[in-house]
């Protein structure tokens, strides 16, 4: 399972508001080349976002399937270890059941947390992410991150939104970087 950030309505990937579709496609291709029998790309975002950003089409061209996690039945409630704020959370069942989970955020400015990347991107795997904004957002994100096993994080820093995030338009820096980590 690959979890990009498909949030947005713009077809301009250079605006740096969502994970670049070609980077997601490259990750899909690498997974298939490494022997994955199936690759699923998903997020708690709308089908419209997957289509408008081009991520859906890029995923299909690369040989995978994608899904917008828009129904509560796509989630399973789990206990949050050491969770003092969350306690329990409904997490995407496919993420919990995946042999390998890859988190693929884009780096961008966000007024609530200053910068969004790997940890905040995981909000797209839980059912009630809007609730995080009504409690201590940073703490909720940290507790969620500690509850979900991810095998690899690939961070899109090709284009970085520096202002007016997370949806833009805003000032964009172009460091041309992609980095990955297992931690």
C-alpha positions in Angstrom: 0.0 0.0 0.0 1.3 3.5 -0.9 -0.2 6.6 0.7 0.6 9.8 -1.2 -0.8 13.2 -0.5 -3.4 13.7 -3.3 -5.1 16.7 -1.7 -5.9 19.3 -4.3 -7.9 20.3 -7.4 -5.1 21.6 -9.6 -3.6 19.7 -12.5 -0.3 21.7 -11.9 1.9 19.3 -10.0 4.6 22.0 -9.9 2.4 24.0 -7.6 3.7 21.7 -4.8 0.3 21.0 -3.1 0.3 17.2 -3.6 2.8 14.4 -4.2 3.9 14.5 -7.8 2.0 11.9 -9.9 5.1 10.7 -11.7 6.9 10.1 -8.4 4.0 8.0 -7.2 4.1 6.1 -10.5 7.8 5.5 -10.1 7.2 4.0 -6.6 4.5 1.7 -8.0 6.8 0.5 -10.8 9.6 -0.1 -8.3 7.3 -2.1 -6.0 6.1 -4.3 -9.0 9.7 -4.7 -10.2 10.7 -5.8 -6.7 8.1 -8.6 -6.8 4.9 -7.1 -5.4 1.9 -9.1 -6.6 -0.3 -6.1 -6.2 0.1 -2.4 -5.4 -2.7 -0.2 -4.0 -2.5 3.5 -3.7 -5.0 5.1 -1.3 -5.9 8.0 0.9 -8.8 9.5 2.8 -9.2 12.1 0.1 -11.9 12.4 -2.6 -12.0 10.6 -5.9 -12.1 14.1 -7.4 -8.6 14.8 -5.9 -7.1 11.6 -7.3 -8.4 12.5 -10.7 -7.7 16.3 -10.7 -4.1 15.8 -9.5 -3.4 13.1 -12.1 -2.3 10.7 -9.4 -5.1 8.3 -10.2 -4.2 8.1 -13.9 -0.4 7.9 -13.2 -1.1 5.0 -10.8 -3.2 3.1 -13.4 -0.5 3.7 -16.1 2.1 2.2 -13.7 0.0 -0.9 -13.2 -1.6 -0.4 -9.8 -5.0 0.5 -8.5 -6.1 3.4 -6.4 -8.9 4.1 -4.0 -10.3 7.1 -2.2 -11.1 6.0 1.3 -14.5 7.7 1.7 -16.5 5.1 3.6 -16.4 4.2 7.3 -16.5 0.5 6.3 -13.0 0.8 4.8 -11.5 1.4 8.3 -10.9 -0.8 11.4 -10.6 0.6 14.9 -7.4 0.0 16.8 -6.0 0.9 20.1 -3.3 3.6 20.0 -0.3 2.4 22.1 0.6 5.1 24.6 -2.2 7.2 23.3 -3.4 9.6 26.0 -5.3 11.8 23.6 -6.6 9.4 20.9 -7.1 6.2 22.8 -8.6 4.4 19.8 -8.7 5.3 16.1 -10.3 4.0 13.0 -7.4 3.3 10.5 -7.6 2.2 6.9 -8.0 -1.6 7.0 -5.8 -2.0 3.9 -3.0 -0.2 5.6 -3.2 -2.4 8.7 -3.3 -5.5 6.5 -0.6 -4.6 4.0 2.6 -6.6 3.7 4.4 -3.3 3.1 3.2 0.2 3.8 4.9 3.2 2.0 4.1 6.7 3.1 4.7 9.3 0.3 4.2 12.9 1.5 5.1 16.1 -0.2 6.9 18.8 1.9 4.8 22.0 2.1 3.9 24.8 4.4 0.9 24.4 6.6 -0.4 27.0 9.1 -1.4 24.5 11.8 1.9 22.6 12.0 4.3 25.0 10.1 5.4 22.2 7.8 3.6 19.1 6.6 5.5 16.0 5.5 5.6 12.4 6.6 3.9 12.5 10.0 1.0 14.7 9.0 0.5 12.7 5.8 -0.6 9.8 7.9 -3.8 11.8 8.8 -5.0 10.5 5.4 -5.2 6.9 6.7 -7.6 7.6 9.6 -11.3 8.0 9.3 -11.9 11.1 11.4 -9.0 13.3 10.6 -11.0 16.5 11.0 -11.3 15.7 14.7 -7.5 16.1 15.0 -8.0 19.8 14.3 -10.4 20.2 17.2 -7.9 18.6 19.7 -4.2 19.1 20.0 -3.3 18.6 16.4 0.5 18.0 16.9 0.0 15.5 19.7 -2.7 13.6 17.8 -0.4 13.3 14.8 2.4 12.1 17.0 0.2 9.5 18.6 -1.1 8.3 15.2 2.5 8.0 13.9 3.4 5.8 16.8 0.5 3.5 16.1 0.9 2.7 12.5 3.8 0.6 11.1 5.3 2.0 7.9 8.1 0.3 6.1 9.3 3.1 4.0 8.7 6.9 3.7 9.5 8.5 0.4 9.4 12.3 0.7 8.7 14.5 -2.4 10.8 17.6 -2.0 11.1 18.3 -5.8 8.9 21.3 -5.4 8.2 22.7 -1.9 5.3 25.0 -1.2 6.6 27.8 1.1 3.5 29.9 1.6 -0.3 29.7 1.6 -0.3 26.0 2.3 -1.5 23.4 2.3 -3.6 24.2 -0.8 -1.8 27.1 -2.4 -1.2 28.9 -4.7 1.9 30.2 -3.0 5.6 30.6 -3.3 7.3 27.5 -4.5 11.0 26.5 -4.1 12.5 23.9 -6.4 15.2 22.0 -4.5 14.7 19.0 -6.8 15.1 16.4 -4.0 13.5 13.1 -3.1 14.6 11.3 0.0 13.6 8.1 1.7 13.9 6.6 5.1 12.8 3.5 7.0 12.5 5.5 10.2 
